[in-house]
Amino acid sequence: LTLIINEIKEGNTHIQTWITSVKQHVLDIEDTSQASGSNIVDLKKQVEQLKMHLDDRENRSRCNNLWFLGFLEDVEQGNPVKFLQKTLPMLLQLSTDTIVEIEQAHCLLAPEPAPEQCPRLFAVCFLRFPLKEKMFLLAHDAGKLEWKEHHIQIFPDLLKDLQDRRCQFMQVKKKLCDLGIRYGLYYPVVLQISVDGKQHSFSTPGVAEEFLSEWERHREGKTSRP
């Protein structure tokens, strides 16, 4: 009987040692898993930062570009640069001493649309950034551009993610137009407005809307005073 008991005790000792070993192995796996999870989170952050950096570089590489929509198909007669250099000064009422330097221009690489469809976009790369900005601001200030009874629209050349972020300010910009307040949407997504002789900048549409609502209440309070 004593021999059997000793054998059982010895067996229990082996089992306990095995259980302890398994527990330690599980703990080691959990530690490794936590470390891996932390590494994955760090890697995701690094990838996101790299994507933001690459997107910013891509958008900045397009800083001299504008898209033009509304010109008739084949109106450039095979020479879009010459056509735009002749047309843009009249369209935007540029001063006579303005030299429209264009590095390159081409139609969007897409099948030619049917006569009843919208014409293809013109992609235009200006030689100098100040001229491109001048063109865009003049188009913005003009509100509506007409060329031979066709409505011409001008857009900045930006990646979709940034375009979507800028589009979030659409309602705010409409309200600013209705109120007659001058504004500008600057790179990457900064809305700047000028009211009562002061400049105000906003990076989110919600904050801009709150400011405008408060400004309107203040203005209405002043006008209602006897």
C-alpha positions in Angstrom: 0.0 0.0 0.0 2.8 2.4 0.9 4.4 1.7 -2.5 1.2 2.5 -4.3 0.8 5.7 -2.3 4.3 6.8 -3.1 3.7 6.0 -6.8 0.5 8.2 -6.7 2.4 11.0 -5.0 5.2 10.8 -7.6 2.6 10.8 -10.4 0.9 13.8 -8.9 4.2 15.6 -8.7 4.8 14.9 -12.4 1.3 16.1 -13.2 1.8 19.3 -11.1 5.1 20.0 -12.8 3.4 19.5 -16.2 0.5 21.8 -15.3 3.0 24.5 -14.1 4.9 24.1 -17.4 1.6 24.4 -19.4 0.6 27.5 -17.4 3.9 29.1 -18.1 3.7 28.3 -21.8 0.2 29.9 -21.9 1.5 33.0 -20.1 4.4 33.2 -22.6 1.9 32.9 -25.5 -0.3 35.6 -24.0 2.7 37.9 -23.6 3.8 37.3 -27.2 0.2 37.9 -28.4 0.0 41.2 -26.5 3.4 42.3 -27.9 2.3 41.3 -31.4 -1.0 43.2 -30.9 1.0 46.3 -29.8 3.3 45.9 -32.8 0.4 45.7 -35.1 -1.1 48.9 -33.7 2.2 50.6 -34.1 2.6 49.3 -37.7 -0.9 50.6 -38.5 -0.1 54.0 -37.2 3.1 54.0 -39.2 1.3 52.9 -42.4 -1.3 55.7 -41.9 1.4 58.3 -41.4 3.2 57.1 -44.5 -0.1 57.2 -46.5 -0.7 60.8 -45.3 2.8 61.8 -46.2 2.6 60.2 -49.6 -0.9 61.8 -50.3 0.5 65.2 -49.2 3.4 64.8 -51.6 1.1 63.8 -54.4 -1.3 66.7 -53.8 1.6 69.1 -53.6 3.0 67.7 -56.9 -0.3 68.8 -58.5 -0.2 72.3 -57.0 0.2 73.9 -60.5 -2.7 71.9 -62.0 -6.3 72.9 -62.7 -9.2 71.0 -64.3 -11.5 72.8 -66.8 -14.9 71.5 -67.6 -17.3 72.9 -70.3 -15.1 73.5 -73.3 -16.5 71.8 -76.4 -15.0 68.6 -77.8 -12.1 69.2 -80.3 -12.3 73.0 -79.8 -8.6 73.0 -79.2 -8.0 71.7 -82.7 -5.1 69.5 -81.6 -3.3 72.3 -79.7 -4.8 72.7 -76.3 -2.0 75.0 -75.0 -2.4 77.5 -77.8 -6.2 77.4 -77.4 -6.1 78.0 -73.6 -3.5 80.8 -73.9 -5.8 82.6 -76.2 -9.1 81.8 -74.4 -8.3 82.1 -70.7 -7.4 85.8 -70.7 -10.8 86.6 -72.2 -12.6 84.1 -70.0 -11.1 85.4 -66.8 -10.6 89.0 -67.9 -6.9 89.0 -67.2 -4.8 92.1 -67.5 -3.2 92.6 -70.9 0.3 92.2 -69.5 -0.5 88.7 -68.1 1.5 85.9 -69.8 -0.3 82.6 -69.6 2.6 80.2 -69.3 1.3 76.6 -69.6 3.6 73.6 -69.3 1.2 71.1 -70.7 -2.5 70.6 -71.3 -4.6 67.6 -72.5 -8.1 66.2 -72.5 -9.0 63.6 -70.0 -8.0 60.1 -71.3 -11.5 58.7 -71.8 -13.7 57.7 -74.8 -15.0 60.7 -76.7 -18.5 61.5 -75.4 -21.7 61.5 -77.5 -22.9 65.0 -78.6 -25.6 65.1 -75.9 -23.1 64.1 -73.2 -20.8 66.4 -71.1 -17.5 67.1 -72.8 -14.3 65.7 -71.3 -12.2 67.6 -68.8 -9.2 69.6 -69.7 -6.2 68.9 -67.4 -3.9 72.0 -67.4 -0.5 72.3 -65.8 0.6 75.9 -65.4 4.3 76.7 -65.4 4.1 78.8 -62.2 2.1 78.4 -59.1 1.2 82.1 -58.6 -0.5 82.2 -62.1 -2.5 79.0 -61.3 -3.6 80.6 -58.0 -4.6 83.8 -59.8 -6.6 81.9 -62.3 -8.4 79.9 -59.6 -9.2 83.0 -57.5 -10.5 84.9 -60.5 -12.7 82.1 -61.4 -13.9 81.9 -57.7 -14.6 85.6 -57.6 -16.4 85.6 -60.9 -18.9 83.0 -59.7 -20.1 81.9 -63.1 -18.0 81.7 -66.2 -19.5 81.8 -69.7 -17.7 81.0 -72.9 -19.7 81.0 -76.1 -22.9 80.3 -74.2 -21.3 77.4 -72.3 -20.8 77.3 -68.6 -17.1 76.7 -67.7 -16.1 75.3 -64.3 -12.7 75.2 -62.8 -11.5 72.7 -60.2 -8.2 72.1 -58.3 -6.4 68.8 -59.1 -6.5 66.9 -55.8 -6.7 63.3 -54.6 -10.2 62.1 -53.8 -9.7 61.9 -50.1 -8.7 65.5 -49.9 -11.5 66.5 -52.3 -14.0 64.8 -50.1 -12.7 66.6 -47.0 -12.9 69.9 -48.8 -16.4 69.1 -50.0 -17.5 68.9 -46.4 -17.4 72.7 -46.4 -19.9 73.0 -49.2 -22.9 74.0 -47.1 -20.7 76.5 -45.1 -19.5 78.1 -48.4 -23.1 78.4 -49.7 -24.1 80.1 -46.4 -21.1 82.5 -46.7 -22.1 83.3 -50.3 -25.7 84.0 -49.1 -24.4 86.3 -46.4 -22.0 88.1 -48.8 -19.0 87.1 -46.8 -15.7 86.7 -48.6 -13.9 83.4 -48.0 -11.1 81.2 -49.3 -10.5 77.4 -48.9 -6.8 76.9 -48.6 -4.5 73.9 -48.8 -5.0 71.3 -47.4 -8.4 72.1 -45.8 -8.5 75.4 -44.1 -11.4 77.8 -44.5 -10.6 81.4 -44.1 -13.2 84.1 -43.8 -13.1 87.9 -43.3 -15.8 89.5 -41.2 -15.8 92.9 -39.4 -12.3 93.5 -40.6 -10.9 90.4 -39.0 -9.6 87.1 -40.4 -10.8 83.8 -39.0 -9.6 80.3 -39.9 -11.4 76.9 -39.5 -10.2 73.4 -40.1 -13.7 71.7 -39.6 -17.1 72.8 -41.0 -18.8 72.3 -37.7 -16.7 75.0 -35.9 -17.2 77.3 -38.9 -21.0 76.9 -38.7 -21.0 77.6 -35.0 -19.0 80.7 -35.5 -21.4 81.9 -38.3 -24.4 81.2 -36.1 -23.0 83.2 -33.3 -22.0 86.0 -35.6 -25.5 86.1 -37.0 -27.1 86.2 -33.5 -24.7 89.0 -32.6 -25.5 91.0 -35.7 -29.3 90.6 -35.3 -28.9 91.7 -31.7 -27.2 94.9 -32.8 -29.7 95.7 -35.5 -32.7 95.1 -33.1 -31.5 97.7 -30.6 -33.4 101.0 -30.6 
